[in-house]
Amino acid sequence: MAVRHYLDHGHCIVHTVKVLGYPCRDLLATWIGEMHPELRVQVVGRPDQSAPRPQALKHEAVIALCTREGSAEALAQEFGVCRPTLYNWKNQLLGADIPASMKRHRDLPAAPERQELERQIEELRRDIRRLQLEQDLLKKANELIKKEEGISPQHLTNREKTLLVDALRQTYTLAELLREVGLPRSSYFYHRARFDIADRYVEVRRTITEIFERNHRCYGYRRMQASLNKQSVNISEKVVQRLMKQECLVVAKPKRRRYGSYLGKISPAPENLINRDFQAAAPNMKWLTDITEFHIPAGKVYLSPMIDYFDGMVISWSIGTRPDAELANSMLDTAIESVASRSERPVLHSDRGAHYRWPGWLSRIANAGLTRSMSRKACCADNAACEGFFGRLKTELFYPHNWQSVSIEQFIQTLDSYIRWYNDKRIKMSLGSLSPVEYRRSLGLIA
């Protein structure tokens, strides 16, 4: 019966002995080891490899312990810890002399003892209020100024501290808040007066945020200023940089991971005619291509684009789940169709991947009258313009997002949509703050 009670009530030897009144702990541990040897490790000890509990969780648990209506055992189960751990947290934060409950008992002690008890209760209330204030400050720091959880208020600027104080003025007194965040009263009223002055950049902040979200969260302050200038909002780069920092509009940092398609020498490689000259005087003089891989939880997706050196426009692309000849050939067919009605015959540059040395690719190049050019072996800088496009694409679209619940089809649609936005809307500073399509339209090359 004792072993059954142990198994049905949380595998706790102490609790079983306390409820049943028998046997002793060692004897019960022996019975469990004999009847259920598979539980021997759990009976012997508890591994000390659990992650440390957040400080905010400890504060919340101690506050609930001291103001509880029910039992401490039920409260411990609610927080996922044992009852002694709950009391250890209380002792760490408030001290062992502070009672663990504020409930009044009917059997009141004598007058001196009652006064001492009331004094301790009052101190406990102050400690609980202080802990609650610390917890609220941490939450507001995360909500308002996007600081990570557990940030110390002492590490915030006076302006950020003022924001926190204002957010909690309805709940706590000004003196409590200033003391907790370590902000002088004069500094608070100085920054408060600045907040009261009408912010001349209220509309600009809203516009900047809309532009940032609408453009895949990839615009830095230079392209952001160019976008604002298009909307007749003329402010300096430094102001744009400061406003973006205050609004926590941060561009994702790049990561490095490349897909390789080199399978050895399948056919002779042509000379490197481009020789890192990534400039073209007109469209369809120099093209470049490559293949890159996207690895999401649902599987792998491959992109094969054709890019024009003239302005970086993606003139054709194919997306698939296999890096085969069909992926590259279908992209090339679409690119050739775009110049079939004109006399333009561009130089087509690629790396030494197998896709660009197979018979199907070579026959298409010959029939269209294009000129081949290839990078040197193991020299990605010879195709730096295409690698740069892949880097921007992954930094702006792929790395900042979580693709856990996205299917292959959904990801392909998202990637296709990004490339169309890249051609039509994405600002390039080298093109005078215009997108490739806008740049060609300004030159009269397209309608």
C-alpha positions as CSV (number, residue, x, y, z in Angstrom):
1,M,0.0,0.0,0.0
2,A,2.8,2.4,0.8
3,V,4.5,1.8,-2.5
4,R,1.2,2.2,-4.4
5,H,0.6,5.6,-2.6
6,Y,4.2,6.6,-3.5
7,L,3.5,5.9,-7.2
8,D,0.1,7.6,-7.3
9,H,1.1,10.8,-5.5
10,G,4.0,12.3,-7.2
11,H,6.8,9.9,-6.3
12,C,7.6,11.7,-3.0
13,I,8.8,9.5,-0.2
14,V,8.5,12.3,2.4
15,H,4.8,12.9,1.4
16,T,4.0,9.2,1.6
17,V,5.5,8.7,5.0
18,K,3.8,11.8,6.3
19,V,0.3,10.8,5.1
20,L,0.4,7.1,6.0
21,G,2.5,7.4,9.1
22,Y,4.7,4.4,8.2
23,P,7.2,3.1,7.3
24,C,10.5,5.1,7.8
25,R,12.0,6.7,4.7
26,D,14.9,4.2,4.3
27,L,12.6,1.2,4.5
28,L,10.2,2.7,2.0
29,A,13.1,3.4,-0.4
30,T,14.2,-0.3,0.0
31,W,10.6,-1.5,-0.8
32,I,10.5,0.7,-3.9
33,G,13.9,-0.5,-5.0
34,E,12.8,-4.2,-4.7
35,M,9.4,-3.9,-6.3
36,H,10.2,-1.3,-9.0
37,P,14.0,-1.5,-9.7
38,E,13.5,0.8,-12.8
39,L,12.8,3.7,-10.4
40,R,16.0,3.2,-8.5
41,V,17.7,6.3,-10.0
42,Q,14.7,8.5,-9.0
43,V,14.8,7.1,-5.5
44,V,18.6,7.5,-5.0
45,G,18.8,11.1,-5.9
46,R,17.8,14.0,-8.0
47,P,20.1,15.2,-10.9
48,D,21.5,18.7,-10.4
49,Q,21.3,19.8,-14.0
50,S,18.0,21.7,-14.1
51,A,18.1,25.2,-15.6
52,P,18.1,28.0,-13.0
53,R,14.7,29.5,-12.3
54,P,14.2,33.1,-13.5
55,Q,14.5,35.7,-10.8
56,A,11.1,37.2,-11.8
57,L,9.5,33.7,-11.2
58,K,11.0,33.6,-7.7
59,H,9.6,37.0,-6.9
60,E,6.2,36.0,-8.1
61,A,6.2,32.8,-6.2
62,V,7.3,34.5,-2.9
63,I,4.6,37.1,-3.3
64,A,2.0,34.3,-3.9
65,L,3.3,32.4,-0.9
66,C,3.0,35.3,1.5
67,T,-0.5,36.3,0.3
68,R,-1.9,32.8,-0.3
69,E,-5.3,31.7,0.8
70,G,-4.7,27.9,0.3
71,S,-1.9,25.6,1.2
72,A,1.8,26.0,0.4
73,E,1.8,22.5,-1.1
74,A,-0.8,23.4,-3.7
75,L,1.0,26.7,-4.5
76,A,4.3,24.8,-5.0
77,Q,2.7,22.4,-7.5
78,E,1.3,25.4,-9.4
79,F,4.8,26.8,-9.8
80,G,6.3,23.4,-10.6
81,V,8.6,23.1,-7.6
82,C,8.5,21.3,-4.3
83,R,7.4,23.0,-1.1
84,P,10.9,23.3,0.5
85,T,12.1,25.1,-2.6
86,L,9.3,27.6,-2.2
87,Y,10.4,28.4,1.3
88,N,14.0,28.5,0.3
89,W,13.2,31.2,-2.2
90,K,11.3,33.1,0.6
91,N,14.3,32.9,2.9
92,Q,16.7,34.1,0.1
93,L,14.6,37.1,-0.8
94,L,13.1,38.1,2.6
95,G,15.1,36.3,5.2
96,A,14.3,33.4,7.5
97,D,12.8,35.6,10.3
98,I,9.9,36.9,8.1
99,P,6.8,34.7,8.4
100,A,5.7,32.9,5.3
101,S,2.0,33.9,5.6
102,M,0.1,37.1,6.3
103,K,-3.1,35.3,7.4
104,R,-4.3,36.3,10.9
105,H,-5.0,33.5,13.4
106,R,-7.9,33.5,15.9
107,D,-5.7,32.8,18.9
108,L,-4.0,36.2,19.2
109,P,-0.8,36.4,21.3
110,A,-0.3,38.8,24.1
111,A,-0.2,42.6,23.5
112,P,3.7,42.9,23.2
113,E,3.9,39.8,21.0
114,R,0.9,41.1,18.9
115,Q,2.7,44.4,18.3
116,E,5.9,42.6,17.3
117,L,3.8,40.4,14.9
118,E,2.1,43.3,13.4
119,R,5.4,45.1,12.9
120,Q,6.7,42.0,11.1
121,I,3.6,41.8,9.0
122,E,4.0,45.5,8.0
123,E,7.7,44.8,7.1
124,L,6.5,41.8,5.1
125,R,4.0,43.9,3.2
126,R,6.7,46.4,2.3
127,D,9.0,43.7,1.1
128,I,6.2,42.2,-1.0
129,R,5.5,45.6,-2.5
130,R,9.2,46.1,-3.3
131,L,9.3,42.7,-5.0
132,Q,6.2,43.4,-6.9
133,L,7.7,46.7,-8.0
134,E,10.9,45.0,-9.2
135,Q,8.8,42.5,-11.2
136,D,6.7,45.2,-12.8
137,L,9.8,47.2,-13.8
138,L,11.3,44.2,-15.5
139,K,8.0,43.6,-17.4
140,K,7.7,47.2,-18.5
141,A,11.4,47.4,-19.5
142,N,10.6,44.5,-21.9
143,E,7.3,45.9,-23.2
144,L,8.2,49.6,-23.6
145,I,11.8,49.8,-24.4
146,K,12.3,46.2,-25.7
147,K,15.0,45.3,-23.2
148,E,15.8,41.7,-22.6
149,E,14.2,40.0,-19.5
150,G,16.3,40.4,-16.4
151,I,17.8,43.8,-17.4
152,S,18.9,45.8,-14.4
153,P,17.2,49.3,-14.2
154,Q,20.6,50.7,-13.3
155,H,21.9,50.0,-16.8
156,L,19.1,52.1,-18.5
157,T,19.5,55.7,-19.6
158,N,17.7,58.4,-17.7
159,R,15.3,58.8,-20.6
160,E,14.4,55.1,-20.4
161,K,14.0,55.2,-16.6
162,T,11.6,58.2,-17.0
163,L,9.5,56.1,-19.4
164,L,9.3,53.3,-16.9
165,V,8.4,55.6,-14.0
166,D,5.6,57.2,-16.1
167,A,4.2,53.8,-17.0
168,L,3.9,52.8,-13.3
169,R,2.8,56.1,-11.7
170,Q,-0.8,54.9,-11.4
171,T,0.3,51.9,-9.3
172,Y,3.3,53.2,-7.2
173,T,4.3,56.4,-5.6
174,L,6.9,58.6,-7.4
175,A,9.3,58.3,-4.5
176,E,9.2,54.5,-4.6
177,L,9.8,54.4,-8.4
178,L,12.6,56.9,-8.4
179,R,14.4,55.1,-5.6
180,E,14.1,51.7,-7.2
181,V,15.4,52.8,-10.7
182,G,18.1,55.0,-9.2
183,L,16.9,58.2,-10.9
184,P,17.3,61.7,-9.3
185,R,14.2,63.7,-9.0
186,S,15.6,66.6,-10.9
187,S,16.6,64.3,-13.8
188,Y,13.1,62.8,-13.9
189,F,11.3,66.2,-14.2
190,Y,13.9,67.3,-16.8
191,H,13.1,64.4,-19.1
192,R,9.4,64.6,-18.2
193,A,9.3,68.3,-19.4
194,R,10.9,67.2,-22.7
195,F,8.2,64.6,-23.1
196,D,5.5,67.2,-22.5
197,I,6.8,69.2,-25.4
198,A,5.1,68.1,-28.6
199,D,7.3,65.6,-30.4
200,R,7.9,67.0,-33.8
201,Y,8.7,63.6,-35.2
202,V,5.6,61.8,-34.2
203,E,4.4,61.3,-37.7
204,V,7.9,60.6,-39.0
205,R,8.3,57.8,-36.4
206,R,5.1,56.2,-37.6
207,T,6.1,56.6,-41.3
208,I,9.6,55.1,-40.6
209,T,8.0,52.1,-38.8
210,E,5.6,51.5,-41.7
211,I,8.4,51.6,-44.3
212,F,10.6,49.3,-42.2
213,E,7.8,46.7,-41.8
214,R,6.7,47.0,-45.4
215,N,10.1,46.3,-46.8
216,H,11.0,43.1,-45.0
217,R,12.7,44.9,-42.0
218,C,15.9,45.3,-44.1
219,Y,16.2,49.1,-44.6
220,G,19.1,50.8,-42.8
221,Y,19.1,54.5,-42.1
222,R,20.5,55.4,-45.5
223,R,17.8,53.6,-47.5
224,M,15.2,54.7,-44.9
225,Q,16.2,58.4,-45.5
226,A,15.9,57.8,-49.3
227,S,12.4,56.4,-48.8
228,L,11.4,59.4,-46.7
229,N,12.7,61.8,-49.3
230,K,10.4,60.1,-51.9
231,Q,7.5,61.0,-49.6
232,S,8.8,64.6,-49.3
233,V,10.0,64.0,-45.7
234,N,13.4,65.7,-45.6
235,I,15.4,65.0,-42.5
236,S,19.1,64.2,-42.0
237,E,20.6,60.8,-41.8
238,K,21.6,61.3,-38.2
239,V,18.0,62.1,-37.2
240,V,16.8,59.0,-39.1
241,Q,19.4,56.9,-37.4
242,R,18.4,58.2,-34.0
243,L,14.7,57.7,-34.5
244,M,15.2,54.1,-35.8
245,K,17.3,53.4,-32.7
246,Q,14.7,54.8,-30.4
247,E,12.0,52.7,-32.2
248,C,14.2,49.6,-32.0
249,L,14.1,49.1,-35.8
250,V,17.2,46.9,-36.1
251,V,18.3,45.2,-39.4
252,A,19.2,41.5,-39.0
253,K,22.8,40.5,-39.2
254,P,24.1,38.2,-42.0
255,K,25.0,34.6,-41.5
256,R,27.3,32.4,-43.6
257,R,26.2,29.1,-45.2
258,R,26.6,28.3,-48.8
259,Y,25.4,25.6,-51.1
260,G,28.0,24.0,-53.4
261,S,27.3,22.5,-56.8
262,Y,30.8,21.6,-58.0
263,L,30.9,18.0,-59.2
264,G,34.3,18.0,-60.9
265,K,35.3,18.7,-64.5
266,I,32.3,17.5,-66.6
267,S,33.2,19.6,-69.7
268,P,35.9,22.2,-70.5
269,A,35.5,25.5,-68.7
270,P,35.7,28.7,-70.7
271,E,37.8,31.7,-69.7
272,N,36.8,34.2,-67.1
273,L,35.8,37.0,-69.5
274,I,34.2,39.1,-66.7
275,N,37.4,39.1,-64.5
276,R,35.5,40.8,-61.6
277,D,34.4,43.8,-63.8
278,F,31.0,44.1,-62.3
279,Q,29.9,47.1,-64.4
280,A,27.8,47.3,-67.5
281,A,27.0,50.3,-69.7
282,A,23.6,49.0,-70.8
283,P,21.2,46.2,-70.0
284,N,21.7,42.7,-71.2
285,M,25.5,43.1,-71.7
286,K,26.5,40.9,-68.8
287,W,24.5,38.3,-67.0
288,L,25.4,36.2,-64.0
289,T,23.8,33.2,-62.3
290,D,24.3,30.7,-59.5
291,I,22.2,28.5,-57.3
292,T,21.6,28.8,-53.5
293,E,20.0,26.6,-51.0
294,F,17.4,27.4,-48.3
295,H,17.0,24.7,-45.5
296,I,13.7,25.0,-43.6
297,P,12.1,22.5,-41.3
298,A,9.8,21.3,-44.1
299,G,12.7,20.6,-46.4
300,K,15.2,22.2,-48.8
301,V,14.4,24.8,-51.5
302,Y,16.7,25.9,-54.2
303,L,16.8,29.2,-56.1
304,S,18.4,29.8,-59.5
305,P,18.3,33.4,-60.6
306,M,19.7,35.3,-63.7
307,I,20.9,38.8,-62.7
308,D,21.8,41.7,-65.0
309,Y,25.1,43.4,-64.1
310,F,23.7,46.7,-65.4
311,D,21.4,47.4,-62.4
312,G,21.1,44.1,-60.4
313,M,17.7,43.3,-61.8
314,V,16.7,39.6,-61.5
315,I,15.5,39.1,-65.1
316,S,14.4,35.5,-64.6
317,W,14.4,32.9,-61.8
318,S,13.3,29.4,-61.0
319,I,12.6,27.9,-57.6
320,G,12.4,24.1,-56.8
321,T,13.1,21.4,-54.4
322,R,15.9,19.7,-56.4
323,P,19.1,21.4,-57.7
324,D,18.9,19.6,-61.0
325,A,19.4,20.5,-64.6
326,E,15.7,21.4,-65.0
327,L,16.0,24.1,-62.4
328,A,18.8,25.9,-64.2
329,N,17.6,25.2,-67.7
330,S,14.1,26.6,-67.1
331,M,15.5,29.8,-65.7
332,L,17.8,30.1,-68.8
333,D,15.0,29.6,-71.2
334,T,13.0,32.4,-69.6
335,A,16.0,34.7,-69.7
336,I,16.7,33.9,-73.4
337,E,13.0,34.7,-74.2
338,S,13.5,38.2,-72.8
339,V,16.1,39.1,-75.5
340,A,14.9,36.8,-78.3
341,S,13.3,39.7,-80.2
342,R,16.3,42.0,-79.9
343,S,19.9,41.7,-81.1
344,E,21.4,41.7,-77.6
345,R,23.7,38.8,-76.9
346,P,25.0,39.1,-73.3
347,V,28.0,37.4,-71.7
348,L,26.7,34.8,-69.3
349,H,29.0,34.3,-66.2
350,S,28.7,31.5,-63.7
351,D,30.8,29.4,-61.4
352,R,32.0,26.0,-62.3
353,G,29.0,24.1,-61.0
354,A,27.7,21.0,-62.8
355,H,24.5,22.8,-63.9
356,Y,26.5,25.0,-66.3
357,R,28.6,22.3,-67.9
358,W,25.9,19.8,-68.9
359,P,24.9,19.3,-72.5
360,G,21.5,20.8,-72.1
361,W,22.8,24.0,-70.8
362,L,25.6,24.2,-73.4
363,S,23.2,23.6,-76.3
364,R,20.8,26.4,-75.1
365,I,23.8,28.8,-74.8
366,A,25.0,27.9,-78.4
367,N,21.5,28.2,-80.0
368,A,20.9,31.6,-78.4
369,G,24.3,32.9,-79.4
370,L,25.4,33.8,-75.9
371,T,29.0,33.9,-74.7
372,R,30.0,31.8,-71.7
373,S,32.3,33.0,-68.9
374,M,33.2,31.0,-65.7
375,S,34.9,31.9,-62.4
376,R,38.1,30.3,-61.5
377,K,38.0,27.1,-59.4
378,A,37.3,27.7,-55.7
379,C,37.2,31.5,-56.1
380,C,33.8,32.8,-55.1
381,A,35.0,36.4,-55.4
382,D,34.9,36.0,-59.2
383,N,31.1,35.8,-58.9
384,A,30.8,38.3,-56.0
385,A,27.9,40.2,-57.5
386,C,25.7,37.1,-57.4
387,E,26.9,36.1,-54.0
388,G,26.1,39.5,-52.8
389,F,22.5,39.2,-54.0
390,F,22.2,35.9,-52.1
391,G,23.6,37.5,-49.0
392,R,21.1,40.3,-49.1
393,L,18.2,38.0,-49.8
394,K,19.0,35.7,-46.9
395,T,19.8,38.6,-44.5
396,E,16.6,40.4,-45.3
397,L,14.1,37.6,-45.8
398,F,15.4,34.2,-44.6
399,Y,17.4,34.6,-41.4
400,P,15.1,37.0,-39.5
401,H,12.1,34.7,-39.7
402,N,11.0,31.5,-38.1
403,W,10.0,29.0,-40.8
404,Q,9.0,26.2,-38.3
405,S,5.3,26.1,-39.4
406,V,5.8,27.0,-43.1
407,S,5.3,24.5,-45.8
408,I,7.5,24.1,-48.9
409,E,4.7,25.7,-51.1
410,Q,4.3,28.6,-48.8
411,F,8.0,29.3,-48.6
412,I,8.3,29.2,-52.4
413,Q,5.5,31.7,-52.7
414,T,7.2,34.0,-50.1
415,L,10.5,33.8,-52.0
416,D,8.9,34.6,-55.3
417,S,7.1,37.5,-53.8
418,Y,10.4,38.8,-52.3
419,I,12.2,38.7,-55.7
420,R,9.3,40.7,-57.3
421,W,9.5,43.2,-54.5
422,Y,13.3,43.3,-55.0
423,N,12.9,44.3,-58.6
424,D,10.0,46.7,-58.3
425,K,10.3,48.4,-54.9
426,R,13.6,47.8,-53.1
427,I,15.8,50.9,-53.0
428,K,19.4,50.6,-54.2
429,M,21.6,53.5,-53.2
430,S,23.9,52.9,-56.2
431,L,20.9,53.6,-58.5
432,G,20.1,57.0,-57.0
433,S,17.8,55.6,-54.3
434,L,15.6,53.8,-57.0
435,S,14.6,50.2,-57.5
436,P,15.9,48.5,-60.7
437,V,12.5,48.8,-62.4
438,E,12.3,52.5,-61.3
439,Y,15.8,53.1,-62.6
440,R,15.1,51.6,-66.0
441,R,11.9,53.6,-66.2
442,S,13.8,56.8,-65.4
443,L,16.1,56.1,-68.3
444,G,13.3,55.4,-70.7
445,L,14.3,51.7,-71.1
446,I,10.8,50.4,-70.1
447,A,7.4,52.0,-70.1
